[in-house]
Amino acid sequence: MTLLYLVRHGETDWNRARRIQGATDIPLNDLGRSQARETGDLLSRRRVTAVVASPLVRAAETGAIIADVLGLPAPLQVPAIAERRYGEAEGLTGTEVEARFPAGTPVPGRESRTDLVARVLPALADIARRHDGGLVVVATHGAVIRAVVNHVSPDTEAHAGIPIRNGSIHSFASDGGDLVLREFDDPIEVESERPGTFDFDYQNALESEAGGRD
């Protein structure tokens, strides 16, 4: 069995301002780097065998910091686990999204959740195959993690009400087949949900709105 620990990148200035990032390449801020180091410290309780990361700088740096804390090689960058693309909504706040794209208005260039899952799941399966029997940290993004959780666990309440905060850890298992969501009661996951940090849905108006229009 291979374990995949999906980690949301540390905070950026756009996260703090609640601007939608998507494919826009925004770096970590100082708090985000601190969050990545703290996540690395939490993961040092596990026997991690490798770290991989999205190539977007906020995730790539998060992965690099975690790998350094764990004494592992620099992360392999995997383009298919980059954040969902939000097209013309990128850079906007929730208020600006509502003004420019009222409910029901398509957002030009936005990647559908179906397309997001279609590119992310095969990449995660490939990572699991390449590291068979290991524990791999995957430094990625909020919409990626949310989509994977919702896809592999659509009929359970295991993740209901659990925010995806910067630096948080969400664990999955692969036993030669599909991913399976593990319990969120692992002490790593509990301690990674720190008060005073914004969760993904709060930061991203297009993901938090009722029904999550696609």
N, C-alpha and C positions, 0 to 999 in steps of 0.2 A: 504494500500500500504506500502510495506517495501522498504526502501532505503538502498542500499549498496554502500559505498564509498571505492573503491579500491585504496589503497595507495601503491606506490612503496617504498620499503625499502630505508633507507639512504645509503650514499656512503660507499663503502669499498675500501681497498687499491687495490684490483683487479679491481674494477670499474675504479679507477684512472689510472691504468696501462693498461686498456682496455683488460683485460684477461677475457675469458669466464668462468663464474662461474657454472651455472647449479646447479647440486646437491652437488657440493663441498661446504662445510660449512665454509664460510669466514665471520669473524665478521665485524661489523661496525667500521669505524675509527672515529676520533674525529669530523670531519666534518659531517659524517653520523649521529652521535648522535645529533649534533646541528640541522641538517635538520629535524630529527624526532621531536625534541622539537618545532621547528618552525611550523611544520605541525600540531602538537597538539594544538598550539596556534590558528592556523587558524580554526581548527575543533571545537574549543571552542565556535565559533559563531553559531554552530548548536547544537541541542539537541540530542547528541549521546547517545544511550542506551546500546551499547556493543561494544567491540573490540575483533576480532578474528585474528589469525595470522598463517602464515606458520610456521612449526617447525624449518626451517633453521634459524640459529642464527641471521643473518642479518635482517630477517623479524620479528622474534620473539622479538628481542630487540627493533626494531622500534615500534612494537605494544605495548610493555610494556611501553616504554617511552610515547607514545601517551595516553595510558590508565592512566598513572600516572598524566599527565598534566590535563586530563579531570576528574580526581577523580573517575575513574571506576575500577572495579576489573581487575586483571591480565588477559590477553587475553587467551581464549581457543585456543589451537593449533590444526589446521586442516591439517593433512598430505596431503590431496588431492589438496590443493592449493599451494603446494611447486613448486619451479621453474621447468621449462622444463629441462629435462636431456639431456646433450650434449655429453655424452659418452667420447670418446677419444679426443674430442676437448677441454674438460675442462682444464683450466689452460693456454691455448694458447692465444697468441695475434692474431690480424687479419693477420699480416704478416706470422706468424707461421702456421695459418690455411691454408692460400693460398699455402704455400710450401708443407705442409703435405697432404692436401686434395684439389687438384686442382678442379676447377669447374666441377661438374658432378660426382665427386668421393664421394661415400657414406661415412658417418662418423660412424664407428662402435659404437653401443650403444646409438645413438641419438634418442630421443623420437620424433615421428612424431607430427605435429601440430594436426592431427586428433585425435591421442591418448591423447594429452594434453587437447584438448577441451572436450573429452569424460570423463575425470576424473574431470576437474575443474567445468564444468557447473552444474552437479548434486550436487556437494558440495556447490556451491553458492546457488542453489535452496533450499537445506536443511537448510543452514544458514538463508535464508529469511523466511522459514517456522517456524523455531525455534524462530525467533524474529519478528513475524508477527506484522506489524504496526509500527515497530521501525526504527531506523537509526543505521546501523552497519558499523563500520570501519573495513575493511579487509586489513591487512598488508600483502602484497604479493610481486610479482616480475614482472619485465618488460615484459618477454615473456608471462606470464599469462595474464597480462592486455591487451597486444597487441592482443593476441589470442581471448580473450573475446570480445573486441571492434570489431575486424574484423568479428567475427562470428555473433554477434547480430545486427551489422549495416553494412552489406556488400554492400549495394546499396546507401549509403549516403556518403557525403563528410564531415560529421560533425567532423571527427577526422583527416582529411587529413592535413599533415604538423604540427600536434601538437605533440611535442616530449613527451616521457615518461621519465621525469627526476626523479632523486632520490628525494623522498619525495613528489612527485606530487600526486594529488588526481583526481580520475576519477569516476563519479557518475552514478549509474544505479538504476532503479526502478523495483520492482517485485510486480505485483498485482494478486498473486495467479497463475501465469503462467510463461511465459518466461521472461527473463531479457530484459529490454529496456534501451538503452543508453540515458542518459539525455543530455541536452545541456551543452557545455563546456564553456558557458559564465557566469557561476556562479562565483562570486567574489573570492570564495575559490580557484577554479581551476586557475583563472587568476593569483592570487598572488602566487600560488605555483610554477608557471613556472618562476623561478628566473634566471636571466642571470648568466653566469659564471659557470654553472653546466652542466655536460655531459648528453645527452639524451641516452636512452637505445639503439637505433639503432647504435649510434656512438660507444658505448662501445662494442657491440656484433657483430662481423663480420658476423656470420652465419645468423643473423636476418636482417642485413642492406643490404646485397648483392642483386642485382637485381633479382626479382622474389622470393627471400627468399627460396632457394632450400630446399627441405624437406627430 
